[in-house]
Amino acid sequence: MSAQRPSLFDVRAVEAARRRAGRIRGDRFLDEAAQEGLADRLSAVARRFRHGLWIGTTLPAAIRSLAQDWSLADFDAQERLAAKESNFDLAISLYTLQAINDLPGALIQIRRALKPDGLFLGSLFGGDTLKELRDCFALAENEIRGGISPRVAPFADVRDLGGLLQRAGYALPVADSEKLTVRYPNVAGLVRDLRAHGQTNVLAARSRRFLGRRVMTALEDCYAARHAGNGKLEATFETIFLTGWAPHESQQKPLKPGSAKARLSDALGTVERKL
């Protein structure tokens, strides 16, 4: 029997971060931007969805009109999705897959919850998210403590997530991204927004050691020197949007190799040469 792979994220820390975010009356601008992005991508689909699955605990008002009726479900501590299989026309996840240890498995569970030809839309943070904070945390801790600890979670890129959709069995998978740069007067302002979104450090291997004033001062100095514009600290947020369909025989399929009826060289007006 093979050893179980260690978890990247601490499930209890994830739940605590979400509970704290629920108590904070902060500006959820990242959630609102992602909701608009998901709605924009859905507007290109010429179909009315009847039964929608919202993966989370609270359905945003901006999402309600995207389906006639909704069910809410979330992943439990064992990362099992409490949703009936082959039951939904549409499933939407807004950053709720961000701290899932088995992301391919979670995507498979969502696909199984969809009816054939049902649509999944999701958003996750991409690889450029908080790159400035990651950079300065590493430099500050190394300078003061002579080493670094995981402070910012690793984020996947567009190509990786598109590949995961394919591996999870989705048809017509698409992954694309949008970037947002937010400016803050200091690091404390950035941390407040991260707490309000429930996006603080929940890595299983995170250091429990208090940062201390010297590290925080070095962090602020690094940020001001390397990632500031017009006196403000810049923070990048990259959102990757995922689109995939539960397979159905009516969907478009790629042509078999060699089945083309015209040559590309003829269309381009060039001469074809064998290698």
Phi and psi in degrees as GROMACS dihedral restraints (atoms count N, CA, C in turn):
[ dihedral_restraints ]
;  ai    aj    ak    al  type     phi  dphi    fc
    3     4     5     6     1   -76.8    20    10
    4     5     6     7     1   149.5    20    10
    6     7     8     9     1   -69.1    20    10
    7     8     9    10     1   143.7    20    10
    9    10    11    12     1   -71.4    20    10
   10    11    12    13     1   136.5    20    10
   12    13    14    15     1   -67.9    20    10
   13    14    15    16     1   132.3    20    10
   15    16    17    18     1   -62.7    20    10
   16    17    18    19     1   147.7    20    10
   18    19    20    21     1   -75.4    20    10
   19    20    21    22     1   140.6    20    10
   21    22    23    24     1   -80.3    20    10
   22    23    24    25     1   -37.0    20    10
   24    25    26    27     1  -112.6    20    10
   25    26    27    28     1   146.5    20    10
   27    28    29    30     1   -90.1    20    10
   28    29    30    31     1   111.8    20    10
   30    31    32    33     1   -60.0    20    10
   31    32    33    34     1   -42.1    20    10
   33    34    35    36     1   -64.6    20    10
   34    35    36    37     1   -38.8    20    10
   36    37    38    39     1   -66.5    20    10
   37    38    39    40     1   -36.8    20    10
   39    40    41    42     1   -61.1    20    10
   40    41    42    43     1   -48.5    20    10
   42    43    44    45     1   -63.0    20    10
   43    44    45    46     1   -40.3    20    10
   45    46    47    48     1   -65.0    20    10
   46    47    48    49     1   -40.3    20    10
   48    49    50    51     1   -64.3    20    10
   49    50    51    52     1   -38.4    20    10
   51    52    53    54     1   -70.2    20    10
   52    53    54    55     1   -39.6    20    10
   54    55    56    57     1   -63.6    20    10
   55    56    57    58     1   -42.7    20    10
   57    58    59    60     1   -63.8    20    10
   58    59    60    61     1   -40.6    20    10
   60    61    62    63     1   -61.2    20    10
   61    62    63    64     1   -34.7    20    10
   63    64    65    66     1   -66.7    20    10
   64    65    66    67     1   -23.3    20    10
   66    67    68    69     1   -90.2    20    10
   67    68    69    70     1   -12.7    20    10
   69    70    71    72     1   -95.0    20    10
   70    71    72    73     1   130.7    20    10
   72    73    74    75     1   -92.3    20    10
   73    74    75    76     1    66.1    20    10
   75    76    77    78     1   -99.5    20    10
   76    77    78    79     1   173.2    20    10
   78    79    80    81     1   -83.6    20    10
   79    80    81    82     1   111.7    20    10
   81    82    83    84     1   -89.1    20    10
   82    83    84    85     1    56.5    20    10
   84    85    86    87     1   -66.9    20    10
   85    86    87    88     1   -30.7    20    10
   87    88    89    90     1   -68.1    20    10
   88    89    90    91     1   -42.0    20    10
   90    91    92    93     1   -62.8    20    10
   91    92    93    94     1   -43.6    20    10
   93    94    95    96     1   -64.4    20    10
   94    95    96    97     1   -41.3    20    10
   96    97    98    99     1   -65.1    20    10
   97    98    99   100     1   -39.5    20    10
   99   100   101   102     1   -67.7    20    10
  100   101   102   103     1   -38.0    20    10
  102   103   104   105     1   -60.0    20    10
  103   104   105   106     1   -44.0    20    10
  105   106   107   108     1   -63.5    20    10
  106   107   108   109     1   -40.4    20    10
  108   109   110   111     1   -63.4    20    10
  109   110   111   112     1   -42.3    20    10
  111   112   113   114     1   -65.4    20    10
  112   113   114   115     1   -41.9    20    10
  114   115   116   117     1   -64.3    20    10
  115   116   117   118     1   -39.4    20    10
  117   118   119   120     1   -61.7    20    10
  118   119   120   121     1   -42.2    20    10
  120   121   122   123     1   -69.6    20    10
  121   122   123   124     1   -33.1    20    10
  123   124   125   126     1   -73.9    20    10
  124   125   126   127     1   -27.0    20    10
  126   127   128   129     1   -64.7    20    10
  127   128   129   130     1   -20.3    20    10
  129   130   131   132     1   -80.6    20    10
  130   131   132   133     1    -6.9    20    10
  132   133   134   135     1   -95.1    20    10
  133   134   135   136     1   118.4    20    10
  135   136   137   138     1   -84.4    20    10
  136   137   138   139     1    70.9    20    10
  138   139   140   141     1  -158.7    20    10
  139   140   141   142     1   145.2    20    10
  141   142   143   144     1   -97.1    20    10
  142   143   144   145     1   130.6    20    10
  144   145   146   147     1   -99.2    20    10
  145   146   147   148     1   132.8    20    10
  147   148   149   150     1   -88.6    20    10
  148   149   150   151     1   -60.8    20    10
  150   151   152   153     1  -110.2    20    10
  151   152   153   154     1   111.6    20    10
  153   154   155   156     1  -104.1    20    10
  154   155   156   157     1   148.6    20    10
  156   157   158   159     1  -113.7    20    10
  157   158   159   160     1   116.7    20    10
  159   160   161   162     1   -96.9    20    10
  160   161   162   163     1   120.5    20    10
  162   163   164   165     1   -90.3    20    10
  163   164   165   166     1    97.8    20    10
  165   166   167   168     1   159.2    20    10
  166   167   168   169     1  -170.4    20    10
  168   169   170   171     1  -108.3    20    10
  169   170   171   172     1   -19.2    20    10
  171   172   173   174     1  -136.5    20    10
  172   173   174   175     1   120.7    20    10
  174   175   176   177     1   -80.7    20    10
  175   176   177   178     1   118.6    20    10
  177   178   179   180     1   -67.0    20    10
  178   179   180   181     1   147.5    20    10
  180   181   182   183     1   -60.1    20    10
  181   182   183   184     1   -33.3    20    10
  183   184   185   186     1   -68.8    20    10
  184   185   186   187     1   -15.2    20    10
  186   187   188   189     1   -96.4    20    10
  187   188   189   190     1   -22.5    20    10
  189   190   191   192     1   -55.5    20    10
  190   191   192   193     1   -37.8    20    10
  192   193   194   195     1   -74.2    20    10
  193   194   195   196     1    -6.5    20    10
  195   196   197   198     1   -79.3    20    10
  196   197   198   199     1   -12.4    20    10
  198   199   200   201     1  -148.3    20    10
  199   200   201   202     1   159.2    20    10
  201   202   203   204     1   -71.8    20    10
  202   203   204   205     1   -41.1    20    10
  204   205   206   207     1  -142.3    20    10
  205   206   207   208     1   157.2    20    10
  207   208   209   210     1  -130.4    20    10
  208   209   210   211     1   147.5    20    10
  210   211   212   213     1  -119.2    20    10
  211   212   213   214     1   145.3    20    10
  213   214   215   216     1  -110.3    20    10
  214   215   216   217     1   134.3    20    10
  216   217   218   219     1  -149.9    20    10
  217   218   219   220     1   155.5    20    10
  219   220   221   222     1  -142.5    20    10
  220   221   222   223     1   168.4    20    10
  222   223   224   225     1   -83.8    20    10
  223   224   225   226     1   135.3    20    10
  225   226   227   228     1   -85.2    20    10
  226   227   228   229     1  -171.3    20    10
  228   229   230   231     1   -64.1    20    10
  229   230   231   232     1   -24.1    20    10
  231   232   233   234     1   -93.2    20    10
  232   233   234   235     1     9.1    20    10
  234   235   236   237     1    61.4    20    10
  235   236   237   238     1    42.1    20    10
  237   238   239   240     1  -106.9    20    10
  238   239   240   241     1   133.4    20    10
  240   241   242   243     1   -89.2    20    10
  241   242   243   244     1   121.0    20    10
  243   244   245   246     1   -83.9    20    10
  244   245   246   247     1    70.8    20    10
  246   247   248   249     1  -141.5    20    10
  247   248   249   250     1   140.4    20    10
  249   250   251   252     1   -67.8    20    10
  250   251   252   253     1   139.9    20    10
  252   253   254   255     1   -74.4    20    10
  253   254   255   256     1   148.3    20    10
  255   256   257   258     1    52.6    20    10
  256   257   258   259     1    44.6    20    10
  258   259   260   261     1  -122.6    20    10
  259   260   261   262     1   -12.6    20    10
  261   262   263   264     1  -123.2    20    10
  262   263   264   265     1   144.8    20    10
  264   265   266   267     1   -85.8    20    10
  265   266   267   268     1   -24.3    20    10
  267   268   269   270     1  -146.8    20    10
  268   269   270   271     1   136.8    20    10
  270   271   272   273     1  -131.8    20    10
  271   272   273   274     1   134.5    20    10
  273   274   275   276     1  -130.1    20    10
  274   275   276   277     1   134.8    20    10
  276   277   278   279     1  -127.8    20    10
  277   278   279   280     1   124.8    20    10
  279   280   281   282     1  -111.6    20    10
  280   281   282   283     1    91.5    20    10
  282   283   284   285     1    63.7    20    10
  283   284   285   286     1     5.3    20    10
  285   286   287   288     1   -75.3    20    10
  286   287   288   289     1   -11.4    20    10
  288   289   290   291     1   -94.8    20    10
  289   290   291   292     1     4.4    20    10
  291   292   293   294     1   -64.5    20    10
  292   293   294   295     1   -36.8    20    10
  294   295   296   297     1  -114.2    20    10
  295   296   297   298     1    36.0    20    10
  297   298   299   300     1   -90.4    20    10
  298   299   300   301     1   131.0    20    10
  300   301   302   303     1   -74.9    20    10
  301   302   303   304     1   -37.9    20    10
  303   304   305   306     1  -109.5    20    10
  304   305   306   307     1    78.9    20    10
  306   307   308   309     1   -65.4    20    10
  307   308   309   310     1   -44.1    20    10
  309   310   311   312     1   -57.3    20    10
  310   311   312   313     1   -41.9    20    10
  312   313   314   315     1   -64.0    20    10
  313   314   315   316     1   -38.0    20    10
  315   316   317   318     1   -65.5    20    10
  316   317   318   319     1   -41.5    20    10
  318   319   320   321     1   -64.2    20    10
  319   320   321   322     1   -37.3    20    10
  321   322   323   324     1   -64.4    20    10
  322   323   324   325     1   -42.7    20    10
  324   325   326   327     1   -61.9    20    10
  325   326   327   328     1   -39.6    20    10
  327   328   329   330     1   -65.0    20    10
  328   329   330   331     1   -42.9    20    10
  330   331   332   333     1   -60.3    20    10
  331   332   333   334     1   -41.1    20    10
  333   334   335   336     1   -66.7    20    10
  334   335   336   337     1   -26.0    20    10
  336   337   338   339     1   -75.3    20    10
  337   338   339   340     1   -17.6    20    10
  339   340   341   342     1   -84.3    20    10
  340   341   342   343     1   147.9    20    10
  342   343   344   345     1   -70.2    20    10
  343   344   345   346     1   158.9    20    10
  345   346   347   348     1   -53.2    20    10
  346   347   348   349     1   133.1    20    10
  348   349   350   351     1    71.4    20    10
  349   350   351   352     1    18.5    20    10
  351   352   353   354     1   -81.3    20    10
  352   353   354   355     1   156.3    20    10
  354   355   356   357     1  -111.2    20    10
  355   356   357   358     1   135.2    20    10
  357   358   359   360     1  -110.3    20    10
  358   359   360   361     1   132.7    20    10
  360   361   362   363     1  -126.9    20    10
  361   362   363   364     1   132.7    20    10
  363   364   365   366     1  -146.1    20    10
  364   365   366   367     1   160.5    20    10
  366   367   368   369     1  -132.8    20    10
  367   368   369   370     1   137.9    20    10
  369   370   371   372     1  -139.3    20    10
  370   371   372   373     1   161.9    20    10
  372   373   374   375     1   -77.9    20    10
  373   374   375   376     1   140.0    20    10
  375   376   377   378     1   -98.0    20    10
  376   377   378   379     1   177.5    20    10
  378   379   380   381     1   -59.1    20    10
  379   380   381   382     1   -26.4    20    10
  381   382   383   384     1   -85.6    20    10
  382   383   384   385     1    -4.1    20    10
  384   385   386   387     1   -61.8    20    10
  385   386   387   388     1   128.2    20    10
  387   388   389   390     1    56.1    20    10
  388   389   390   391     1    31.4    20    10
  390   391   392   393     1   -63.1    20    10
  391   392   393   394     1   -32.2    20    10
  393   394   395   396     1   -68.0    20    10
  394   395   396   397     1   -43.0    20    10
  396   397   398   399     1   -66.5    20    10
  397   398   399   400     1   -41.5    20    10
  399   400   401   402     1   -60.7    20    10
  400   401   402   403     1   -44.9    20    10
  402   403   404   405     1   -59.9    20    10
  403   404   405   406     1   -48.2    20    10
  405   406   407   408     1   -76.6    20    10
  406   407   408   409     1   -30.7    20    10
  408   409   410   411     1   -61.2    20    10
  409   410   411   412     1   -44.1    20    10
  411   412   413   414     1   -63.2    20    10
  412   413   414   415     1   -45.5    20    10
  414   415   416   417     1   -66.7    20    10
  415   416   417   418     1   -42.5    20    10
  417   418   419   420     1   -67.4    20    10
  418   419   420   421     1   -46.1    20    10
  420   421   422   423     1   -66.7    20    10
  421   422   423   424     1   -38.2    20    10
  423   424   425   426     1   -65.7    20    10
  424   425   426   427     1   -37.7    20    10
  426   427   428   429     1   -67.9    20    10
  427   428   429   430     1   -43.2    20    10
  429   430   431   432     1   -88.3    20    10
  430   431   432   433     1   -39.3    20    10
  432   433   434   435     1  -111.1    20    10
  433   434   435   436     1    -5.8    20    10
  435   436   437   438     1    73.9    20    10
  436   437   438   439     1    22.4    20    10
  438   439   440   441     1  -176.7    20    10
  439   440   441   442     1   169.9    20    10
  441   442   443   444     1  -125.1    20    10
  442   443   444   445     1   157.0    20    10
  444   445   446   447     1  -130.7    20    10
  445   446   447   448     1   156.8    20    10
  447   448   449   450     1   -66.5    20    10
  448   449   450   451     1   118.4    20    10
  450   451   452   453     1  -115.7    20    10
  451   452   453   454     1   -31.4    20    10
  453   454   455   456     1  -124.3    20    10
  454   455   456   457     1   130.1    20    10
  456   457   458   459     1   -63.3    20    10
  457   458   459   460     1   148.4    20    10
  459   460   461   462     1   -72.6    20    10
  460   461   462   463     1   137.7    20    10
  462   463   464   465     1  -116.6    20    10
  463   464   465   466     1   142.2    20    10
  465   466   467   468     1   -77.9    20    10
  466   467   468   469     1   159.6    20    10
  468   469   470   471     1   -98.2    20    10
  469   470   471   472     1   176.0    20    10
  471   472   473   474     1   -60.1    20    10
  472   473   474   475     1   -44.8    20    10
  474   475   476   477     1   -63.5    20    10
  475   476   477   478     1   -42.3    20    10
  477   478   479   480     1   -61.9    20    10
  478   479   480   481     1   -45.0    20    10
  480   481   482   483     1   -70.7    20    10
  481   482   483   484     1   -35.6    20    10
  483   484   485   486     1   -62.2    20    10
  484   485   486   487     1   -39.6    20    10
  486   487   488   489     1   -65.1    20    10
  487   488   489   490     1   -36.5    20    10
  489   490   491   492     1   -65.0    20    10
  490   491   492   493     1   -38.7    20    10
  492   493   494   495     1   -59.2    20    10
  493   494   495   496     1   -43.3    20    10
  495   496   497   498     1   -64.4    20    10
  496   497   498   499     1   -45.2    20    10
  498   499   500   501     1   -62.2    20    10
  499   500   501   502     1   -32.2    20    10
  501   502   503   504     1   -79.9    20    10
  502   503   504   505     1     0.2    20    10
  504   505   506   507     1    91.7    20    10
  505   506   507   508     1    16.3    20    10
  507   508   509   510     1   -80.8    20    10
  508   509   510   511     1   144.7    20    10
  510   511   512   513     1   -92.0    20    10
  511   512   513   514     1   150.6    20    10
  513   514   515   516     1    51.3    20    10
  514   515   516   517     1    49.4    20    10
  516   517   518   519     1   -71.8    20    10
  517   518   519   520     1   140.2    20    10
  519   520   521   522     1  -138.0    20    10
  520   521   522   523     1   135.4    20    10
  522   523   524   525     1  -132.5    20    10
  523   524   525   526     1   127.0    20    10
  525   526   527   528     1  -141.5    20    10
  526   527   528   529     1   164.9    20    10
  528   529   530   531     1  -134.3    20    10
  529   530   531   532     1   157.8    20    10
  531   532   533   534     1  -133.8    20    10
  532   533   534   535     1   144.3    20    10
  534   535   536   537     1  -117.3    20    10
  535   536   537   538     1   145.7    20    10
  537   538   539   540     1  -133.7    20    10
  538   539   540   541     1   129.4    20    10
  540   541   542   543     1  -106.6    20    10
  541   542   543   544     1   123.5    20    10
  543   544   545   546     1  -114.4    20    10
  544   545   546   547     1   140.1    20    10
  546   547   548   549     1  -112.2    20    10
  547   548   549   550     1   137.1    20    10
  549   550   551   552     1  -128.6    20    10
  550   551   552   553     1   150.6    20    10
  552   553   554   555     1   -72.8    20    10
  553   554   555   556     1   -25.2    20    10
  555   556   557   558     1  -160.9    20    10
  556   557   558   559     1   173.0    20    10
  558   559   560   561     1   -66.0    20    10
  559   560   561   562     1   -32.6    20    10
  561   562   563   564     1   -58.5    20    10
  562   563   564   565     1   -36.9    20    10
  564   565   566   567     1   -64.7    20    10
  565   566   567   568     1   -40.1    20    10
  567   568   569   570     1   -63.6    20    10
  568   569   570   571     1   -44.8    20    10
  570   571   572   573     1   -61.7    20    10
  571   572   573   574     1   -38.6    20    10
  573   574   575   576     1   -60.9    20    10
  574   575   576   577     1   -42.7    20    10
  576   577   578   579     1   -67.4    20    10
  577   578   579   580     1   -38.4    20    10
  579   580   581   582     1   -63.6    20    10
  580   581   582   583     1   -40.6    20    10
  582   583   584   585     1   -65.0    20    10
  583   584   585   586     1   -40.5    20    10
  585   586   587   588     1   -64.4    20    10
  586   587   588   589     1   -27.9    20    10
  588   589   590   591     1   -92.1    20    10
  589   590   591   592     1    -2.5    20    10
  591   592   593   594     1    70.1    20    10
  592   593   594   595     1    29.3    20    10
  594   595   596   597     1  -117.2    20    10
  595   596   597   598     1    41.2    20    10
  597   598   599   600     1   -85.4    20    10
  598   599   600   601     1  -179.1    20    10
  600   601   602   603     1   -70.5    20    10
  601   602   603   604     1   114.1    20    10
  603   604   605   606     1  -122.3    20    10
  604   605   606   607     1    21.9    20    10
  606   607   608   609     1   -66.9    20    10
  607   608   609   610     1   138.9    20    10
  609   610   611   612     1   -63.8    20    10
  610   611   612   613     1   -31.5    20    10
  612   613   614   615     1   -94.2    20    10
  613   614   615   616     1    14.0    20    10
  615   616   617   618     1   -65.5    20    10
  616   617   618   619     1   152.7    20    10
  618   619   620   621     1   -77.7    20    10
  619   620   621   622     1   134.6    20    10
  621   622   623   624     1   -89.5    20    10
  622   623   624   625     1     0.2    20    10
  624   625   626   627     1   -76.8    20    10
  625   626   627   628     1   136.1    20    10
  627   628   629   630     1   -63.4    20    10
  628   629   630   631     1   136.9    20    10
  630   631   632   633     1   -60.5    20    10
  631   632   633   634     1   -47.4    20    10
  633   634   635   636     1    89.2    20    10
  634   635   636   637     1   155.6    20    10
  636   637   638   639     1   -65.5    20    10
  637   638   639   640     1   -37.7    20    10
  639   640   641   642     1   -64.9    20    10
  640   641   642   643     1   -41.6    20    10
  642   643   644   645     1   -66.9    20    10
  643   644   645   646     1   -43.0    20    10
  645   646   647   648     1   -64.1    20    10
  646   647   648   649     1   -38.3    20    10
  648   649   650   651     1   -65.1    20    10
  649   650   651   652     1   -43.3    20    10
  651   652   653   654     1   -64.3    20    10
  652   653   654   655     1   -36.4    20    10
  654   655   656   657     1   -63.4    20    10
  655   656   657   658     1   -48.2    20    10
  657   658   659   660     1   -61.4    20    10
  658   659   660   661     1   -43.4    20    10
  660   661   662   663     1   -63.3    20    10
  661   662   663   664     1   -43.1    20    10
  663   664   665   666     1   -63.0    20    10
  664   665   666   667     1   -45.1    20    10
  666   667   668   669     1   -61.6    20    10
  667   668   669   670     1   -45.1    20    10
  669   670   671   672     1   -64.8    20    10
  670   671   672   673     1   -34.3    20    10
  672   673   674   675     1   -80.5    20    10
  673   674   675   676     1   -32.2    20    10
  675   676   677   678     1  -110.0    20    10
  676   677   678   679     1   -24.7    20    10
  678   679   680   681     1  -138.6    20    10
  679   680   681   682     1    47.9    20    10
  681   682   683   684     1  -125.9    20    10
  682   683   684   685     1   150.3    20    10
  684   685   686   687     1  -143.5    20    10
  685   686   687   688     1   129.2    20    10
  687   688   689   690     1    53.7    20    10
  688   689   690   691     1    39.5    20    10
  690   691   692   693     1    78.3    20    10
  691   692   693   694     1     5.3    20    10
  693   694   695   696     1  -116.2    20    10
  694   695   696   697     1   145.1    20    10
  696   697   698   699     1   -82.0    20    10
  697   698   699   700     1   132.6    20    10
  699   700   701   702     1  -100.3    20    10
  700   701   702   703     1   136.5    20    10
  702   703   704   705     1  -128.5    20    10
  703   704   705   706     1   127.4    20    10
  705   706   707   708     1   -94.7    20    10
  706   707   708   709     1   133.9    20    10
  708   709   710   711     1  -124.0    20    10
  709   710   711   712     1   119.5    20    10
  711   712   713   714     1  -109.2    20    10
  712   713   714   715     1   123.3    20    10
  714   715   716   717     1  -106.8    20    10
  715   716   717   718     1   127.3    20    10
  717   718   719   720     1  -102.1    20    10
  718   719   720   721     1   127.3    20    10
  720   721   722   723     1  -101.2    20    10
  721   722   723   724     1   130.0    20    10
  723   724   725   726     1  -110.4    20    10
  724   725   726   727     1   136.3    20    10
  726   727   728   729     1  -133.8    20    10
  727   728   729   730     1   129.1    20    10
  729   730   731   732     1  -157.0    20    10
  730   731   732   733     1   150.9    20    10
  732   733   734   735     1  -113.2    20    10
  733   734   735   736     1   142.9    20    10
  735   736   737   738     1   -67.9    20    10
  736   737   738   739     1   132.4    20    10
  738   739   740   741     1   -58.1    20    10
  739   740   741   742     1   145.4    20    10
  741   742   743   744     1  -153.5    20    10
  742   743   744   745     1   146.9    20    10
  744   745   746   747     1   -64.7    20    10
  745   746   747   748     1   -19.8    20    10
  747   748   749   750     1   -80.3    20    10
  748   749   750   751     1   -10.9    20    10
  750   751   752   753     1   -75.5    20    10
  751   752   753   754     1   155.3    20    10
  753   754   755   756     1   -62.5    20    10
  754   755   756   757     1   144.1    20    10
  756   757   758   759     1  -130.0    20    10
  757   758   759   760     1   147.0    20    10
  759   760   761   762     1   -65.8    20    10
  760   761   762   763     1   147.1    20    10
  762   763   764   765     1   -69.0    20    10
  763   764   765   766     1   151.3    20    10
  765   766   767   768     1   -69.6    20    10
  766   767   768   769     1   145.7    20    10
  768   769   770   771     1   -56.0    20    10
  769   770   771   772     1   133.2    20    10
  771   772   773   774     1    86.5    20    10
  772   773   774   775     1     1.9    20    10
  774   775   776   777     1   -93.1    20    10
  775   776   777   778     1    -1.0    20    10
  777   778   779   780     1   -64.7    20    10
  778   779   780   781     1   142.7    20    10
  780   781   782   783     1   -97.6    20    10
  781   782   783   784     1    -2.7    20    10
  783   784   785   786     1  -140.7    20    10
  784   785   786   787     1   151.8    20    10
  786   787   788   789     1   -90.2    20    10
  787   788   789   790     1   141.9    20    10
  789   790   791   792     1   -63.3    20    10
  790   791   792   793     1   -35.8    20    10
  792   793   794   795     1   -62.3    20    10
  793   794   795   796     1   -34.1    20    10
  795   796   797   798     1   -67.3    20    10
  796   797   798   799     1   -41.6    20    10
  798   799   800   801     1   -66.0    20    10
  799   800   801   802     1   -34.4    20    10
  801   802   803   804     1   -87.6    20    10
  802   803   804   805     1    -9.2    20    10
  804   805   806   807     1    70.0    20    10
  805   806   807   808     1    34.0    20    10
  807   808   809   810     1  -118.9    20    10
  808   809   810   811     1   169.3    20    10
  810   811   812   813     1   -96.4    20    10
  811   812   813   814     1   128.5    20    10
  813   814   815   816     1   -84.3    20    10
  814   815   816   817     1   130.2    20    10
  816   817   818   819     1  -125.3    20    10
  817   818   819   820     1   137.9    20    10
  819   820   821   822     1   -75.4    20    10
  820   821   822   823     1   144.1    20    10
